[in-house]
Amino acid sequence: MTEQATSEVPACGLEETTSESARVPPTGPSGDTAAPQAPGGKQAPGGERASEPQESAPQPPDPAAPTATDPALPREDFPSAPLLLAVEDVSESSVTVSWEPPERLGRLGLQGYVLELRREGALDWVPVNARPMMVTQQTVRNLAVGDKFFVRVAAVSSAGAGPPAVLEQLVHIQETIGGKQSFLVNFKTRGHVHPLSLEAPKIRVPRHLRQTYIRQVGESINLQIPFQGNPRPQALWTHNGHALDSQRVSVRTGDQDSILFIRSAQRSDSGCYELTVQLKGLEAKAAINILVIEKPGPPSSIRLLDVWSCNAALEWTPPQDTGNTELLGYTVQKADKKTGRWFTVLERYHPTTCTVSDLIVGNSYSFRVFSENLCGLSASAAVTKELAHIVKTDVVAKPKSFVERDFSEAPSFTQPLADHTSTPGYSTQLSCSVRASPKPKIIWMKNKMDIQGDPKYRALSEQGVCTLEIRKPSPFDSGVYTCKAINVLGEASVDCRLEVKASATH
């Protein structure tokens, strides 16, 4: 929607009416701060009469309001120049100009625009509005016949004013037949002034209306569509190809725009609104799509599918009314019967089935589901009729049946005795390994004679390893030693030869 402001200029000329501290210093093409000067040789602020074109003393820029040429601040802090600056119309001592927002708004944010005029032959620009105004169309009133001036506009951020957009053509207010006023645009072609001829109609759709315009039920719809054309063209609105309902929709068409207004929007107001501007067989059309939406209805039904362990499975059906727009998803909530407080489990969840986990054993739960679209959650929810009881299940251990294996085994030696040579006076050991089940009885023999109970020998048996220790043997202890293992399943034996002899040094 095009924003418009009206500024009045004294009839005696273009004059600035605000204090120096309330004004944002404008910047010229050179980046210097411009001092106010009234066009047409009129009285300027400060009581001095504006003289003919002459050199003006340069003034330092206001340190509180830097410009885009200030090297102390990065260029990204300032907005760029506004776009498409144009003279829209003139009527009864007034000129209307419009522009489009700049491509770059500046990192510090846009505060508005400052419109300035400069009379023909003058050096200084005079601000029309003392403070930046957030408008993209402005009407300057109280102009005098014969005024000739240039127009420029600059975007202003917290860092200061950016570079201006300048209307290079000279605007000339003059009186025509019938006492009416018109304006001339001097294209400076061989020094002649050419009045504007027939201007074909043109519609400028605001940027926010170039895509679907979404409103909620009950909100107002106010479409202000600027157009151009000379002389004034005729404007016609249609809704989905049909004439508007005058009881619901009101239209006001001015010299440069047409406004469509609906006080309280209903869903039936959705559709394509087309504006046609006609002028002497020429026409321009613009279509604006409007979508009126409201909150959706709740899911049609919900049921508890299953409960196991600490989980509950839910299923629901979509709502019958989506609010005239697509759904963004569903919100699933649970409530413990003990507290009755609802907690959100899932948000903007798209499927129509879900499993709620991590429920507490011993509690009973209710569940509800809301629908959601651009307007928010549905006013009510679908609630489960039955409770989900989370009970502790008894765990019964069922041991697996197995056949007991019989490990009974007759004795067998896995490591036999080895022949050994020993030195007299040094204890020695004879070892072997036996496997048997049940545990066998171990008998040690020397030269086939049982030596159990002889204190010279010590027999050990551990984990199937059988050891015979001979304490300080003498040559008399030489001979054949036998280890015999006996159990109920059988017996086995191994033997070795021990030789005890003195060393060569003896």
Secondary structure, 3 states (H helix, E strand, C coil): CCCEEEEECCCCCCCCCCCHHHCCCCECCCCCECCCCCHHHCECCCCCECCCCCCCCCCCCCCCCCECCCCCCCHHHCCCCCEEEEEEEECCCCEEEEEECCCCCCCCCEEEEEEEEEECCCCCCEECCCCCECCCEEEEECCCCCCEEEEEEEEEECCEECCCEEEEEEEEEEECCCCCEEEEEEEEECCEEECCCCEEEEECCCHHHCCCEEEECCCCEEEEEEEEEECCCEEEEEECCECCCCCCCEEEECCCEEEEEECCCCHHHCEEEEEEEEECCEEEEEEEEEEEECCCCCCCEEEEEEEECCEEEEEEECCCCCCCCCCCEEEEEEEECCCCCEEEEEEEECCCEEEECCCCCCCEEEEEEEEEECCEECCCCEECCCCEECCCCCCCCCCCCCCCCCCCEEEEEEECCCCEEECCCCCEEEEEEEEEECCCEEEEEECCEECCCCCCEEEEEECCEEEEEECCCCHHHCEEEEEEEEECCEEEEEEEEEEECCCCCC
